[in-house]
Amino acid sequence: MNILQKNVSKIAYTALLLVLFAAGLLLAQYGPFSSNPNGNKATTGYGSLGGDFSLDSAQGKVHLKDFRGQLVVMYFGFTSCPEVCPTALSSVAASMRNLEPEQAQQIQPLFISVDPARDTLENLAAYSAYFHPRMLGLTGPIEELDILVPKYGAYYRHIPLESSALGYTVDHTSRLYVIDQEGKLVTTIAHGTSVEDMTLLFKQYL
Ligand code: NI
């Protein structure tokens, strides 16, 4: 190879690298592996998480199947939670109030207590309705909650409190689980999401 040939092959090689790099960027942006947070319903990828369940409410047994055709917005918590649960549930209620009444009618908010020993069904119903009249308070035996909570990728833990009349507190995931009209978990909403963003997200799935 003479000098000229060497330079030509160097340029060709560099050009090839640039093309591959550009192709990689395009694939990352638009390809099948991209994670686009504002993308459509199909790209959220909660495939293996979620699933049907039955729990107790003040009105009797409630099955996730009962809400087919509705957009279910679900939260795991406990009524004596000082701040985290009330903040999340208030945001759900405020977002629903931002919608047209007919749209809000298509949303079923569920508050699932992971503290069944202290949250009676009656207290749970009153607590949930305080945030929004459509919000249902549910719970069940701890053995069933221990199956349900990880099924949704969530967790909770009872933590003893040495010097408190409460005895224990409950550490828990603060995320909202959005289940579509066919019963499929389609996305989750992080704690601290603004009411404006939550309203937009609800509209997107209605
Ligand atoms: Ni809480």
py3Dmol code that shows the C-alpha trace and the ligand (Angstrom):
import py3Dmol

protein = """\
ATOM      1  CA  MET A   1       0.000   0.000   0.000  1.00  0.00           C
ATOM      2  CA  ASN A   2       1.399   3.407  -0.876  1.00  0.00           C
ATOM      3  CA  ILE A   3       0.830   6.583   1.168  1.00  0.00           C
ATOM      4  CA  LEU A   4      -2.186   7.659  -0.911  1.00  0.00           C
ATOM      5  CA  GLN A   5      -3.899   4.283  -0.604  1.00  0.00           C
ATOM      6  CA  LYS A   6      -3.226   4.304   3.152  1.00  0.00           C
ATOM      7  CA  ASN A   7      -4.839   7.726   3.551  1.00  0.00           C
ATOM      8  CA  VAL A   8      -7.842   6.767   1.439  1.00  0.00           C
ATOM      9  CA  SER A   9      -8.469   3.635   3.505  1.00  0.00           C
ATOM     10  CA  LYS A  10      -8.043   5.652   6.722  1.00  0.00           C
ATOM     11  CA  ILE A  11     -10.682   8.159   5.542  1.00  0.00           C
ATOM     12  CA  ALA A  12     -13.007   5.363   4.465  1.00  0.00           C
ATOM     13  CA  TYR A  13     -12.589   3.682   7.854  1.00  0.00           C
ATOM     14  CA  THR A  14     -13.308   6.945   9.725  1.00  0.00           C
ATOM     15  CA  ALA A  15     -16.375   7.550   7.569  1.00  0.00           C
ATOM     16  CA  LEU A  16     -17.622   4.036   8.308  1.00  0.00           C
ATOM     17  CA  LEU A  17     -17.197   4.619  12.061  1.00  0.00           C
ATOM     18  CA  LEU A  18     -19.135   7.888  11.811  1.00  0.00           C
ATOM     19  CA  VAL A  19     -21.984   6.180   9.948  1.00  0.00           C
ATOM     20  CA  LEU A  20     -22.146   3.401  12.552  1.00  0.00           C
ATOM     21  CA  PHE A  21     -22.122   5.977  15.369  1.00  0.00           C
ATOM     22  CA  ALA A  22     -24.965   7.959  13.756  1.00  0.00           C
ATOM     23  CA  ALA A  23     -26.945   4.750  13.211  1.00  0.00           C
ATOM     24  CA  GLY A  24     -26.455   3.891  16.883  1.00  0.00           C
ATOM     25  CA  LEU A  25     -27.762   7.284  17.957  1.00  0.00           C
ATOM     26  CA  LEU A  26     -30.835   6.900  15.758  1.00  0.00           C
ATOM     27  CA  LEU A  27     -31.503   3.422  17.115  1.00  0.00           C
ATOM     28  CA  ALA A  28     -31.181   4.643  20.695  1.00  0.00           C
ATOM     29  CA  GLN A  29     -33.617   7.464  19.991  1.00  0.00           C
ATOM     30  CA  TYR A  30     -36.251   5.718  17.909  1.00  0.00           C
ATOM     31  CA  GLY A  31     -35.440   2.038  18.060  1.00  0.00           C
ATOM     32  CA  PRO A  32     -37.297  -0.753  19.846  1.00  0.00           C
ATOM     33  CA  PHE A  33     -35.176  -0.444  23.006  1.00  0.00           C
ATOM     34  CA  SER A  34     -35.771   3.232  23.659  1.00  0.00           C
ATOM     35  CA  SER A  35     -37.495   4.264  26.859  1.00  0.00           C
ATOM     36  CA  ASN A  36     -39.569   7.270  26.010  1.00  0.00           C
ATOM     37  CA  PRO A  37     -41.330   8.512  29.169  1.00  0.00           C
ATOM     38  CA  ASN A  38     -43.821  10.537  27.146  1.00  0.00           C
ATOM     39  CA  GLY A  39     -44.364   7.773  24.642  1.00  0.00           C
ATOM     40  CA  ASN A  40     -47.523   5.916  23.854  1.00  0.00           C
ATOM     41  CA  LYS A  41     -49.131   3.142  25.874  1.00  0.00           C
ATOM     42  CA  ALA A  42     -47.237   0.383  24.126  1.00  0.00           C
ATOM     43  CA  THR A  43     -43.738   1.337  25.253  1.00  0.00           C
ATOM     44  CA  THR A  44     -44.101   1.282  29.035  1.00  0.00           C
ATOM     45  CA  GLY A  45     -43.134  -2.368  29.487  1.00  0.00           C
ATOM     46  CA  TYR A  46     -44.644  -3.586  32.776  1.00  0.00           C
ATOM     47  CA  GLY A  47     -45.344  -6.907  31.091  1.00  0.00           C
ATOM     48  CA  SER A  48     -44.605  -9.319  33.927  1.00  0.00           C
ATOM     49  CA  LEU A  49     -45.979  -7.159  36.763  1.00  0.00           C
ATOM     50  CA  GLY A  50     -49.565  -6.748  37.908  1.00  0.00           C
ATOM     51  CA  GLY A  51     -52.480  -9.129  37.806  1.00  0.00           C
ATOM     52  CA  ASP A  52     -55.902  -9.774  39.292  1.00  0.00           C
ATOM     53  CA  PHE A  53     -56.675  -9.779  42.988  1.00  0.00           C
ATOM     54  CA  SER A  54     -59.583  -9.855  45.437  1.00  0.00           C
ATOM     55  CA  LEU A  55     -59.659  -7.783  48.605  1.00  0.00           C
ATOM     56  CA  ASP A  56     -62.146  -6.695  51.252  1.00  0.00           C
ATOM     57  CA  SER A  57     -63.975  -3.381  51.410  1.00  0.00           C
ATOM     58  CA  ALA A  58     -66.679  -2.041  53.733  1.00  0.00           C
ATOM     59  CA  GLN A  59     -69.129  -3.027  50.965  1.00  0.00           C
ATOM     60  CA  GLY A  60     -67.821  -6.579  50.660  1.00  0.00           C
ATOM     61  CA  LYS A  61     -65.380  -8.406  48.398  1.00  0.00           C
ATOM     62  CA  VAL A  62     -63.847  -6.362  45.596  1.00  0.00           C
ATOM     63  CA  HIS A  63     -62.091  -7.909  42.586  1.00  0.00           C
ATOM     64  CA  LEU A  64     -59.855  -6.029  40.183  1.00  0.00           C
ATOM     65  CA  LYS A  65     -62.023  -7.647  37.467  1.00  0.00           C
ATOM     66  CA  ASP A  66     -64.975  -5.566  38.723  1.00  0.00           C
ATOM     67  CA  PHE A  67     -63.319  -2.495  37.210  1.00  0.00           C
ATOM     68  CA  ARG A  68     -62.842  -3.652  33.622  1.00  0.00           C
ATOM     69  CA  GLY A  69     -63.577  -0.660  31.398  1.00  0.00           C
ATOM     70  CA  GLN A  70     -62.282   1.725  34.077  1.00  0.00           C
ATOM     71  CA  LEU A  71     -58.822   3.178  34.537  1.00  0.00           C
ATOM     72  CA  VAL A  72     -57.712   1.961  37.986  1.00  0.00           C
ATOM     73  CA  VAL A  73     -55.256   4.083  39.968  1.00  0.00           C
ATOM     74  CA  MET A  74     -53.972   2.086  42.910  1.00  0.00           C
ATOM     75  CA  TYR A  75     -51.860   2.982  45.951  1.00  0.00           C
ATOM     76  CA  PHE A  76     -50.487   0.879  48.837  1.00  0.00           C
ATOM     77  CA  GLY A  77     -50.305   2.587  52.235  1.00  0.00           C
ATOM     78  CA  PHE A  78     -51.885   2.849  55.685  1.00  0.00           C
ATOM     79  CA  THR A  79     -54.269   5.359  57.266  1.00  0.00           C
ATOM     80  CA  SER A  80     -51.999   6.423  60.143  1.00  0.00           C
ATOM     81  CA  CYS A  81     -49.292   7.430  57.663  1.00  0.00           C
ATOM     82  CA  PRO A  82     -48.401  10.980  58.727  1.00  0.00           C
ATOM     83  CA  GLU A  83     -47.586  12.526  55.367  1.00  0.00           C
ATOM     84  CA  VAL A  84     -46.667  10.339  52.414  1.00  0.00           C
ATOM     85  CA  CYS A  85     -50.012   8.605  51.877  1.00  0.00           C
ATOM     86  CA  PRO A  86     -52.122  11.768  52.358  1.00  0.00           C
ATOM     87  CA  THR A  87     -49.926  13.654  49.872  1.00  0.00           C
ATOM     88  CA  ALA A  88     -50.211  10.951  47.200  1.00  0.00           C
ATOM     89  CA  LEU A  89     -53.956  10.457  47.669  1.00  0.00           C
ATOM     90  CA  SER A  90     -54.587  14.222  47.606  1.00  0.00           C
ATOM     91  CA  SER A  91     -52.743  14.456  44.288  1.00  0.00           C
ATOM     92  CA  VAL A  92     -54.898  11.702  42.786  1.00  0.00           C
ATOM     93  CA  ALA A  93     -58.058  13.440  43.978  1.00  0.00           C
ATOM     94  CA  ALA A  94     -56.915  16.858  42.721  1.00  0.00           C
ATOM     95  CA  SER A  95     -56.020  15.367  39.320  1.00  0.00           C
ATOM     96  CA  MET A  96     -59.442  13.747  39.071  1.00  0.00           C
ATOM     97  CA  ARG A  97     -61.073  17.088  39.890  1.00  0.00           C
ATOM     98  CA  ASN A  98     -59.115  18.633  37.022  1.00  0.00           C
ATOM     99  CA  LEU A  99     -60.835  16.293  34.572  1.00  0.00           C
ATOM    100  CA  GLU A 100     -64.277  16.650  33.066  1.00  0.00           C
ATOM    101  CA  PRO A 101     -66.819  14.907  35.334  1.00  0.00           C
ATOM    102  CA  GLU A 102     -67.431  12.235  32.643  1.00  0.00           C
ATOM    103  CA  GLN A 103     -63.700  11.516  32.546  1.00  0.00           C
ATOM    104  CA  ALA A 104     -63.392  11.334  36.329  1.00  0.00           C
ATOM    105  CA  GLN A 105     -66.248   8.795  36.262  1.00  0.00           C
ATOM    106  CA  GLN A 106     -63.984   6.504  34.236  1.00  0.00           C
ATOM    107  CA  ILE A 107     -61.280   6.473  36.905  1.00  0.00           C
ATOM    108  CA  GLN A 108     -61.407   4.123  39.873  1.00  0.00           C
ATOM    109  CA  PRO A 109     -58.954   5.121  42.608  1.00  0.00           C
ATOM    110  CA  LEU A 110     -58.093   2.328  45.071  1.00  0.00           C
ATOM    111  CA  PHE A 111     -56.321   2.779  48.394  1.00  0.00           C
ATOM    112  CA  ILE A 112     -54.990  -0.571  49.610  1.00  0.00           C
ATOM    113  CA  SER A 113     -54.012  -0.702  53.268  1.00  0.00           C
ATOM    114  CA  VAL A 114     -50.996  -2.831  54.125  1.00  0.00           C
ATOM    115  CA  ASP A 115     -51.886  -2.388  57.803  1.00  0.00           C
ATOM    116  CA  PRO A 116     -55.012  -4.553  58.128  1.00  0.00           C
ATOM    117  CA  ALA A 117     -54.538  -5.000  61.890  1.00  0.00           C
ATOM    118  CA  ARG A 118     -55.182  -1.315  62.527  1.00  0.00           C
ATOM    119  CA  ASP A 119     -57.193  -0.216  59.475  1.00  0.00           C
ATOM    120  CA  THR A 120     -60.726  -1.507  59.863  1.00  0.00           C
ATOM    121  CA  LEU A 121     -62.843  -1.659  56.719  1.00  0.00           C
ATOM    122  CA  GLU A 122     -65.090   1.112  58.055  1.00  0.00           C
ATOM    123  CA  ASN A 123     -62.160   3.430  58.854  1.00  0.00           C
ATOM    124  CA  LEU A 124     -60.617   2.665  55.508  1.00  0.00           C
ATOM    125  CA  ALA A 125     -63.845   3.559  53.683  1.00  0.00           C
ATOM    126  CA  ALA A 126     -64.190   6.868  55.530  1.00  0.00           C
ATOM    127  CA  TYR A 127     -60.508   7.734  55.088  1.00  0.00           C
ATOM    128  CA  SER A 128     -60.583   7.037  51.341  1.00  0.00           C
ATOM    129  CA  ALA A 129     -63.843   8.901  50.722  1.00  0.00           C
ATOM    130  CA  TYR A 130     -62.387  11.898  52.550  1.00  0.00           C
ATOM    131  CA  PHE A 131     -59.943  12.324  49.633  1.00  0.00           C
ATOM    132  CA  HIS A 132     -62.396  11.568  46.835  1.00  0.00           C
ATOM    133  CA  PRO A 133     -65.942  10.131  46.889  1.00  0.00           C
ATOM    134  CA  ARG A 134     -64.930   7.562  44.229  1.00  0.00           C
ATOM    135  CA  MET A 135     -61.891   6.312  46.146  1.00  0.00           C
ATOM    136  CA  LEU A 136     -62.335   2.829  47.614  1.00  0.00           C
ATOM    137  CA  GLY A 137     -60.430   1.608  50.660  1.00  0.00           C
ATOM    138  CA  LEU A 138     -59.410  -2.046  50.473  1.00  0.00           C
ATOM    139  CA  THR A 139     -57.354  -4.492  52.470  1.00  0.00           C
ATOM    140  CA  GLY A 140     -57.050  -8.202  53.146  1.00  0.00           C
ATOM    141  CA  PRO A 141     -55.248 -10.816  55.215  1.00  0.00           C
ATOM    142  CA  ILE A 142     -51.534 -10.089  55.543  1.00  0.00           C
ATOM    143  CA  GLU A 143     -50.704 -13.371  53.717  1.00  0.00           C
ATOM    144  CA  GLU A 144     -52.654 -12.145  50.684  1.00  0.00           C
ATOM    145  CA  LEU A 145     -51.073  -8.684  50.802  1.00  0.00           C
ATOM    146  CA  ASP A 146     -47.667 -10.357  50.908  1.00  0.00           C
ATOM    147  CA  ILE A 147     -48.477 -11.983  47.552  1.00  0.00           C
ATOM    148  CA  LEU A 148     -50.199  -8.974  45.977  1.00  0.00           C
ATOM    149  CA  VAL A 149     -47.709  -6.205  46.844  1.00  0.00           C
ATOM    150  CA  PRO A 150     -44.620  -7.779  45.190  1.00  0.00           C
ATOM    151  CA  LYS A 151     -46.775  -8.828  42.221  1.00  0.00           C
ATOM    152  CA  TYR A 152     -46.973  -5.122  41.416  1.00  0.00           C
ATOM    153  CA  GLY A 153     -43.289  -4.508  42.074  1.00  0.00           C
ATOM    154  CA  ALA A 154     -44.085  -2.722  45.339  1.00  0.00           C
ATOM    155  CA  TYR A 155     -42.943  -3.418  48.893  1.00  0.00           C
ATOM    156  CA  TYR A 156     -43.891  -2.623  52.492  1.00  0.00           C
ATOM    157  CA  ARG A 157     -42.443  -3.408  55.878  1.00  0.00           C
ATOM    158  CA  HIS A 158     -43.743  -3.015  59.439  1.00  0.00           C
ATOM    159  CA  ILE A 159     -41.123  -1.286  61.579  1.00  0.00           C
ATOM    160  CA  PRO A 160     -41.380  -1.436  65.395  1.00  0.00           C
ATOM    161  CA  LEU A 161     -41.410   1.937  67.152  1.00  0.00           C
ATOM    162  CA  GLU A 162     -39.786   1.678  70.591  1.00  0.00           C
ATOM    163  CA  SER A 163     -41.167   4.800  72.226  1.00  0.00           C
ATOM    164  CA  SER A 164     -44.538   5.300  70.600  1.00  0.00           C
ATOM    165  CA  ALA A 165     -48.085   4.400  71.488  1.00  0.00           C
ATOM    166  CA  LEU A 166     -48.543   3.350  67.845  1.00  0.00           C
ATOM    167  CA  GLY A 167     -46.234   0.363  68.365  1.00  0.00           C
ATOM    168  CA  TYR A 168     -45.049   0.251  64.751  1.00  0.00           C
ATOM    169  CA  THR A 169     -45.002   2.250  61.586  1.00  0.00           C
ATOM    170  CA  VAL A 170     -45.156   1.017  58.009  1.00  0.00           C
ATOM    171  CA  ASP A 171     -42.479   1.727  55.471  1.00  0.00           C
ATOM    172  CA  HIS A 172     -43.929   1.387  51.980  1.00  0.00           C
ATOM    173  CA  THR A 173     -43.464   2.164  48.289  1.00  0.00           C
ATOM    174  CA  SER A 174     -44.993   5.503  47.423  1.00  0.00           C
ATOM    175  CA  ARG A 175     -46.000   4.943  43.846  1.00  0.00           C
ATOM    176  CA  LEU A 176     -49.303   4.926  42.020  1.00  0.00           C
ATOM    177  CA  TYR A 177     -50.064   1.897  39.867  1.00  0.00           C
ATOM    178  CA  VAL A 178     -52.107   2.651  36.754  1.00  0.00           C
ATOM    179  CA  ILE A 179     -54.133  -0.307  35.465  1.00  0.00           C
ATOM    180  CA  ASP A 180     -55.871   0.037  32.137  1.00  0.00           C
ATOM    181  CA  GLN A 181     -59.420  -0.817  31.082  1.00  0.00           C
ATOM    182  CA  GLU A 182     -58.369  -4.434  30.352  1.00  0.00           C
ATOM    183  CA  GLY A 183     -56.802  -4.962  33.779  1.00  0.00           C
ATOM    184  CA  LYS A 184     -53.214  -4.547  32.649  1.00  0.00           C
ATOM    185  CA  LEU A 185     -50.631  -2.565  34.623  1.00  0.00           C
ATOM    186  CA  VAL A 186     -49.588   0.095  32.107  1.00  0.00           C
ATOM    187  CA  THR A 187     -47.494   2.523  34.107  1.00  0.00           C
ATOM    188  CA  THR A 188     -46.608   3.766  37.570  1.00  0.00           C
ATOM    189  CA  ILE A 189     -46.473   7.336  38.832  1.00  0.00           C
ATOM    190  CA  ALA A 190     -43.632   8.449  41.089  1.00  0.00           C
ATOM    191  CA  HIS A 191     -44.258  10.200  44.390  1.00  0.00           C
ATOM    192  CA  GLY A 192     -44.058  13.973  43.974  1.00  0.00           C
ATOM    193  CA  THR A 193     -45.448  14.021  40.423  1.00  0.00           C
ATOM    194  CA  SER A 194     -47.297  17.312  39.966  1.00  0.00           C
ATOM    195  CA  VAL A 195     -51.074  17.408  39.737  1.00  0.00           C
ATOM    196  CA  GLU A 196     -50.714  18.889  36.215  1.00  0.00           C
ATOM    197  CA  ASP A 197     -48.572  15.963  35.032  1.00  0.00           C
ATOM    198  CA  MET A 198     -50.831  13.433  36.708  1.00  0.00           C
ATOM    199  CA  THR A 199     -53.896  14.993  35.052  1.00  0.00           C
ATOM    200  CA  LEU A 200     -52.208  14.752  31.642  1.00  0.00           C
ATOM    201  CA  LEU A 201     -51.241  11.147  32.270  1.00  0.00           C
ATOM    202  CA  PHE A 202     -54.807  10.210  33.267  1.00  0.00           C
ATOM    203  CA  LYS A 203     -56.125  11.856  30.078  1.00  0.00           C
ATOM    204  CA  GLN A 204     -53.590   9.911  28.030  1.00  0.00           C
ATOM    205  CA  TYR A 205     -54.954   6.591  29.283  1.00  0.00           C
ATOM    206  CA  LEU A 206     -58.669   7.449  29.193  1.00  0.00           C
TER     207      LEU A 206
END
"""
ligand_1 = """\
1
NI
Ni -47.814 6.187 53.759
"""
view = py3Dmol.view(width=600, height=400)
view.addModel(protein, "pdb")
view.setStyle({"model": 0}, {"cartoon": {"style": "trace"}})
view.addModel(ligand_1, "xyz")
view.setStyle({"model": 1}, {"stick": {}})
view.zoomTo()
view.show()
